[in-house]
Each structure stands twice: as C-alpha cells, then as structure tokens.
Amino acid sequence: MQGYVTLTVYLYIQISVCIRTVDSFIEKPAYIIPESPVIALGSRLRASCILNDSFIKENKVDANQIFWNLKGIRVSEDNYHTVNSTVSNVTLNMSSVGNALLTCNVQLNEDQVITVFGIQIKVGLPPEKPKNLSCITYHRKNMTCSWNPGNSTYLPTTYQFKLSIAPDNLKSHQLPNDVNSSYAILFPNIHYFVFNTIWVEVKNDLGNTTSDSIQLDPVDVIKPDPPVITSAQQIKNMSTVLSVKWEKPSVPATYKLKYILRYKIVGPQNWMQVPPEDTDTQKESFSIQELKPFTEYAFTIRCKRNDETGYWSDWSLEKIGKTPEAKPFRGPPIWRTVENLDSSKRRICIMWKELEKSDANGIIVKYKMTIKKKSSTNIKKIETKKLEYNITLSDGEYEITLGASNSAGDSPNEILILPAVTESAFLPVQNVSTYPQAGQLMVEWKSPGSAVSGYVIEWCEESIKDSCSEPLYWKTVKKAASKVFLKDNIMPFKRYKITIYPMYSGRPGAPRSKLAYLQQDRPASGPLVHLKHVGKKEVKLMWSEIPVKEQRGFITHYTIFYRSCTANETSLSIVVDAMCQEHELTSLKGNTLYVVRVMASTVKGGTNSSEVNFTTLSYAKGEIEAIVVPICLSFLLITVVTILFCFNKRHLIKKYIWPNVPDPANSRVVEWSPSTGNLIQNNLGPKEPMNPDGVISDVTIIEADVDDEKYLSNEDEIKQLTSLKKEKSTSEEHSSGIGGSSCMSSPRQSVSDSDSESVQNTTSTVQYSTVLVSSPGYRCQQPSAQAFARSESTQPLLENEEKPDEHAYGNFGTCSLGVKRQYFKQHTSIEETNLNKPHPNEAERLDDTNEDNSFRLNQMEVSDQNSHLEGFCPTVDTFQSSNNQTVVKLEFLGFRPGLETDQQSYMPQAVKHNSYMPQSK
Amino acid sequence: MIRLIQRDQQLTTHQTGCSNTHTDFLPMSNMDSVNETLERSYNLSVWLAHEASSLLELYIDMQGFRDGPPRIPDDHLQLPMPPSPDDEDWEPTRRLCQHRTACRLLATLLDRVLGEQRELNETRHHLHQQLQLAITGLQGLDANLSHVLSSLGSGEEEGDGQSHVLSGPSSDTAHWEAKVNGYHIIAHYTHWVARTVEDLERLKDHLKPEA
C-alpha cells in the first residue's frame, strides 16, 4: 500500500515538471489586446497585435509584416497600421452579430505566412428592458409572472426575478439559461394578502436593465379552479325544474366567489345562461325553471372572485340532468294509404309517427285511436303500441282520431278525415319545385289558400318508371310552411317521387307530385344501342331507355358519337333530345365501316353505351333495281325490237341463214360432166355467167366431226382422207385460212390448227366454203376449172354457227350420230335468192311460197342429204385461187358439196381428183 | 389590484417601529392604505387560522400522537403568550406590535419545525407544505403589520421575540422531543393566529372612518 502511494507521488512530481518544461518552451510569439472582447453591434473594435521580441529576433521580422484576418478574410490595409516595430493596431466596424475570429498574421517571406495570435470577438446587443410584466396565480399551484423580454441579445444574458414583500424580505430568483420570459413561484411560497413588489433585472456583458416593478397581491390575480357540479336533480311534481348543486374550488378563506351557470339540452344546442346576478351569492346551488319535460340538460359553471379582481376560472365539466315526464304536448302525426278493393270497399292503412321528444314529454306507452263513420254513432276504439293500423272500410266518409299516452297522461287528439270515394278532392298546392340544398332536398310549393291547415309530404323511391317502390315516407308540415327540407330517407343518385297533399282540417286535398334527386350523377350505364336500319348513306339508330335505377339523374340529352374506321377520321357527334330514343345519321359514306356510341347525359356528365359497328351499304335501297331494271328493260326492248326487226326482215334473214342450196342433182355440172359437157357448156358458157351480178359470193362452211372412219365408204376414200389430213397438217399456208381465224379460236380446232393427233383423231373438223366470186377475173374462169378451195376469209363465224348444239340439225340419220357441224353462210345477195329455186324434183314437197317451210325444207334437205351420206367419206381438194379471186377451201365430210347450191350459182364444191361423183337423188 | 410603482420609492416607503402612534394625523390616502393593509392582514389571518387548525390536525396525525399530544411545560419553549382578548388595556399599536413580534418568533420556530420534519418525515410533503404555508403567511402578516405600524407612526420595539427564539430548543433535541416541541409550537401558533384574527377585526373597526 505504501509502495503505491510512493509511486503515485513520484509520477505526479514527474508530470508536473514535464508540464512546466513544455510551458517554458511554448512561448507565445505575439498576443492581442483585448483578449476576449464583447462588442455591441455597430460599434468599433480597436485591437493591437504585439509581437514578442524573441519571435522578432528569431524570424527577423517586424510589425510591418503583420496583417489581420477577420473570419478568415484578410482585413483591408486601411483598417490597420503599424505603431512601432512590434505593435500593429486594427480598427474594425462590427456590423453583424455572433462570434468572429480575429487573427494576427506575419508574412515571413513571400511564400510563408504564420498566424501568431487570434481572439474570439463576440458581437451582440445590450439587453432590452422587459415589458408588460404581469402575473397570474393558480391557487395552490403557483404564481406565474411573464413579460416580454424584447429582442435577442445574441450574448449570454441573465434574468433575475425579484420579489419583495418588505424591505427586509427581498427574494431574488435566477432564471434558467433557456428561460427569459416567465417565472413561477411555487405554492406555498406565495405571499397571499400581501403586496408583493415584483420586477425583473436583465444583465449581459454589454449592460443591464430593469423592468418596471409591479405591486400586487397574489390573491388579486388568482385564476381559481372551476367549481365542481355535484348534482342536477329533479324536483318532485315539477316537470320543468332541475336543481343544480356545486362545490366551490379551493380558494383562500375570505375569498368570495361569484358564478356563472349555463345549461343546454344535450346535443348540439346553444348554451343558455342563468343571469349572473342570480348566482353571485355565496350559495352553491340553483334551481333552473322553464325547462322542457323529460329532457336531458347539460350544466356547467365557472367562478371568479366577486370583487371582479382575478380571472374567471375555466368552465367546469358538464353535468347531465333530466327533467321528469309531462303529458304529451300533442297527438302523433297521422297519415293513411288507400287501396280500393272494389267499388264499395277500401283497404286503409292508418299510420302515424312517434312523437318528437319535445312533444312526447316522456315515454309513450300506447296510442288510442277511434274510427267513426260520418252520420253514424258507432265508434271503433283501438289501443295499440304499434305505429300503424290496417282496416277495411266502406266508401263512405270516416273520421279518425289518434292520441298518445305516457305515464303523465294523454295527449290531445290528431284528426284525419277519410273522404268518401265519390267526394271530389280539395284544391292541390301549386308550383311545386324541388332542389337540393346543403345535403337536403328542399321541396317548395305555393299554398292553394288560407283554408289549409297543414301539409303532408309523401315521398318514395321510383325504381321503375312511374312506379313507386316501398317503403313510403311521409311527414307533416305546419300550415305556415311553404317549403320543407327532406333529409331522412333521401339518398343521393336515386329518383324520388314527391307528393304534396294540402290538409283542410284533417281532410286531404288533391295531391301534386314532382320527381327529384337529392344529388345527381352521371348514369351508371349507357343506353343499349341497336341498329334499326342501315342504308348506303344513312343509318337509323335506336336505343333503349336506361333503367331508372341506373340513370342516377335526369337524362338531359343523348349525344351520338360516330366515326368511320378509316385512318385519321375524327369522331362526329350529334346531340339529341332526351325524349328521343332513335335517330337517323345521314350523310354517311357508302360501303364504310362506322363505329357509333350513344352517350346519355345528366347534369353531372354522361355515360357511353358500348360501341356498335356497322358498315353502310354499297348501294342504296332501289339503286340496284334502278340500274338493273332499266338495263333489263333496255335489253328486253332491244330484244323485242330485234325480234320485231327480224320478224319484219325475216325474208332477208332467212336468205342469210338458210340460203337455198341448189340441188347438185340439178346442177349443170351434171350436164358438164364429160358425158354432158356440151350441156354445161351451153348453160354455163361465157355468154351466161354463173353470177351475172358478180357481187355476192356465197360462202358456206360446214364443220363436221367424224367419229369414226367407218362412215367412210371405202378404203380408198379413207386413204384419201388420211392423206388429206396429213397434207393439211404439214401445210402451213393452209393453216392460216378461215380455220385459223380468231373466230375459230374456240375449242374446236380447225384442221389447219390441228396437230397430228388431232388429225388422227376420229373427230375431225372440216370447213366447207362455197364462194361465188364476182370479180371479173372470176368470170373469166372456166367452169371446167374446179373451184374448190379452202376459204381464206377472216370473217368470223356467226354465233349460231359456233354453237353447233343450238343448230343441231336433228337426226341426220346414222351418219349424223356423233357428228358436229358448223354452218357458215355469208354474202348472200337478194339476187342469189333467186337462185334458190327448188329443184323441180322437189317441187312436190317444197312450198316455195312459204319461207318457214322453206327453212324447214332446207333442213329437211340437209337431213335428207345427210341420210344419203351414210358411208360416204369426204374428199378434200385444195383449189388455189388466182390473184383476183377469193381463195376458197371446201371440205366435205360425209356429204357432198353443192348440196344446196342452186343450179345457176353453183360452183363445184368438192370433187375428187378427177373423180367427182355427182350425187343423184 | 396591481400597483405599478418605482422600485426605489417602494423600498423607502416601508418603515419600521412600534414606538409611536399618529393615527389621528394620518392623511386620508395614508389611512386608506392602512385600512386596506389591515383588511388584507385580517383576511390573511383568517386564512392562516383556517389553515393552522388543519396543520395542527395533520401534525398530530403525522407524529403518531394517537392518545393525544404529550404535555410539556409551556415555559420549556418560552413562547410568548398572546394577550387576553378582554384586556382593558387594549391599545391598537401595542397589540399590533405584540402580534408582529409573535409572527416573527413563530415563523422562526415553525421554520425550525419544518426543518426537523423534513428530516423526520421526508415523504410527508403535505405537512411540509402546510408548515411552509404557515411560515409564508406569518412572514406576510409581519410585513403587513410592519406597514400598518409604520403608517401609524409606531417605531419598532427593541428585543421583541428574538430572545425567545434564541432561547429555544437546541438543535440536538431528540426526535421525540422535536416532535413534541413541534406540536406545542404549532398549537401555540394556532392560538396566536386565532387571537390575531380577533384583534385585527377589532382594529379594523377601530380604524374604520366614521360615516
């Protein structure tokens, strides 16, 4: 233990020696006077920096090398000067409050600066004189004095609260550092009933000041605690009086109080105050009269010294008291609903409301009702606790009375007259209007006259149009009223039907109704849109009315938005009256997709329907008919005209279509044959040209398919035909004739177009032409020259000729089976018709006066001839024309050429090489 | 009522002394001040008397004197005896001086009791508060009486009460003896303050200006 002490002492001595040694080494190079200045804001500070001699010698500097910094910023040289080699003085204007660091610095050389000393400058304000010193005493708690300390001094400032009750009894209380505006003397150190002299002293480095002193008795500035109401009691047999008792707060003895008592009905009511003179006595109870029976009242009280010194206490806590019951002030409001069962009976629902508390004056234990028919002594009495009564009555007039009873007695009766069915109702109210106001629905009307004793307002929610849903609400209104606010059972966004009945001494007048909303909103859903009709440029829309429950307001209008679906197409809109539920959009584009929606709007906004797409028609209704019908009519007309024309020109047509083909049997060729060469020469000599007119050439093309070579008569003919086909297929110049014309571009190929296969096909095409050339050169031809040639004409075939089906010539006998024919005739002149004289041998069968018969005859002739062609194989010869002659090709298949050729115009049509075999009939 | 005064003036208005009375020659304003101070002094004495009885009951309850306070000779404390209320030689100034002296003495004694009770019953704050209230009240009554006496021109009597206080019980009194002494001091104080109420009421009537 002793060793520890010795060690401790030794260490202490060593540390002390070290500290002193360090102090001796750390010698200040300079110092500033004053060392801790406190400067008032706006005043000047003069400071001197004094360099230590040793520092000067050591660093070889003097005071000229001193410069000053304030808050780290170099002070202008104008503000300081050198007094001598060791002292530099600076003068500064302190223009901002707070602390500032002032340093003295020495410029040792160009690059080296040393701060040799620094001081902290405090800049602030002297304390202001405290003002408005006042005190308040909270009995048995404290006396609090407060004052206005003025502006901050920005310096440490002390506040002394001084209190003296006598020269030899002065007490001073230092305020805590963070408090400068109030001080509280705690009970029981408060000197009651003695004048206390109080003042406040303030002090800081820049000065001190003292407030004005006040002299007060703490009792005179007491703010007492509020009294405590102990009871609010009923007084027997007095339904309008309550006795209120309270306890006064703790105050010094001899401290007299006065009170203010106030009361109100429990709830958001205004306070009523008992006259102060009634409660300024020392009594601590008071009976309040003229209260409402069976009503809860709240009481509260406050107090103050009765000599008006001091302060009012706070209001006490409320005390609730309830007055006893009294008779009901009036009968309950009564109303009815009537349902006619038949002409003589009515179901009446009599209903009434609970009395307001202010009218009931107690708890209603039962209701007493009487029902009496007019001019009858029979009275029905009912006692019930319910609020409605159902009864079936006749169609006469009834008087219903209703009263309420509580423990204190019965109310006066309310009367309701039920008029007879046949009785006409009295005048209704006028000018019914409704509008929401402050969350209530205000119903306003104009009275029908002075005879009205009151009104009944009836309302119900209209969830379906023109139909009121249960329950039915109603209320009675006094006679003088011309408006009423409906607040209960009125919900926003629902439609209500409000009906007003004027009452004439209990007798209801005629009702007047009005629809209303407490608050409107946009519809909950949009209308359901249908397309009624879609046209080319118009569409007719139809939409259903929104259900009443979803309307949530009165529909003011509908807006139809529509747009086409083409790009950048803006939406168009049309506003339609709320009464309309269909509309026709016009001026639309045809064959365009449109999107349309209908917005139903209330005053609060609109709700859109779902979008409906439609495409306008390409043609308007009747437009097609307008196009087609004229065309058809035109066609029909043309057809008719054509038919008529043809009918009129049937002779010509007949000649064109069915030229008279001379019977080769009657041909002069027969005569021209070697055996009859003279004859031919005689008949067809140069003197008698074959076609004297030389104008018309008669061309006939007969196309026929031969299914099988079996139809050929003999082997030589088959060979001849085969060689002919081969010849055709290899002959290019032959392929560009009639058979190669555009008219022959039908599936049926000409012989020249046929390839070898087609040639080998059993069905072959043969074009047959008979050309009578009128050129002079032709006349020069010798009849002996066989003018059989394939026609090189590019004249298209007639349609009926391209369709052999339509011109099937019936049954051509066994040879016509499977044979297709094409019949072509052109350039037949009238004169030529003369050539078509029937063959003398045919005169018996043909009637040359009948054209039709002639037509048929021609067919018959063909048919007959065909029948003779059975087993006959065609022979083909090509006959190249000279320069001025039409090139004609004649092809035969199965029948002989010149079958229909007139004797006078006949040109040899098909001749086997030098072996023409004229057909004899 | 709050008076706004100059501090220097306030300090010089208080004078002490119980030697002379010049009530007949006091100016009216001064009489008003005397009457007002007397009224306050009376109210104070009434309040102190009310609180004193509570204090005595509280003290007895706190000290455990269930069988009643022990009896100790009164001269043990050398307390000043209040004058008889029916004393024919009832002279206002002298009575005021007697009460003032008693106030000072009793305040000193009660302060000593408070110190003792803070040691003996540290947690009995209500008792401490009541004792402090009595002390503060006596100090205020002393100040008021001093003001009235000076207003009446009475000089301060020499040697009033201080000797009694100094001759009181020593600090090394045993706890029991401290409790008993405290009881007698409080009881004496209660008696005195009740007598003060009576005398001040009488004095008020005496100094009340005739209608």
Interface residues (C-beta under 8 A of the other chain):
Chain A: S134 C135 S164 I165 A166 P167 N169 F187 P188 N189 I190 H191 Y192 F193 V194 F195 T197 W199 T210 D212 S213 I214 Q215 L216 D217 V219 D220 V221 P252 A253 T254 Y255 T309
Chain B: M1 I2 R3 L4 I5 Q6 R7 Q10 L11 H14 T37 R40 S41 Y42 N43 L44 V46 W47 A49 H50 Q129 Q130 Q132 L133 T136 G137 Q139 G140 L141 D142 A143 N144 S146 H147
